[in-house]
Amino acid sequence: MSDGTLTRRSFLSASPAVLAGRARGASRRPNVILMMADDLSARELGCYGHHGHRTPNLDAMAKTGVQFETCWASPICSPSRAAIMTGRYGFRTGWYHNNLKTKGPLAKSHLTIGQVMKNAGYATAITGKWQLPGRYEDHGFDEHLMWVEFTVAQRQPKVTPGSQQRAA
């Protein structure tokens, strides 16, 4: 990892569960911020070599944190969220589409990153777009600030309890 690349093995050794376990003995725990962006190619960011778009804040975070070289994702929202929440491929979670009517909460059958971090003693929060069934608390999140969501069944805007509506 000396050249800045991150192998799968080095990622796993630095995973939040391992960091949390190591941090218990430390005087100060590391802060963990995990970001996922829809419809964004890595090629659009300065930290990955784009010279036309200025992304100084993301570039600074990448320089002082962990920056991935390879990522496999589903081309649609909910399966990507299920994968990043659980660290598991779609064939393991059963999430292949955005049909929220057919799936129960992920946390009933899979351990989520929110649960892992909360169990390790971290305060947890999630913000952005949810597009998964179930309550945030069940997935391990103490706090949330979510965008207006669209339910698949009704195609109606819906603000979830405890969330703030984003201004247009």
Secondary structure, DSSP 8 states (H G I E B T S, - for coil): -TTS---HHHHHHTSHHHHHHHHHHSSS---------TT--GGGSGGGT-SSS--HHHHHHHHHS---S-----SSHHHHHHHHHHS--HHHH---SS-GGG---GGGTS--HHHHHHHTT---EEEE---SSS-TGGGT-SEEEE--EE-TTT--EE--TT------
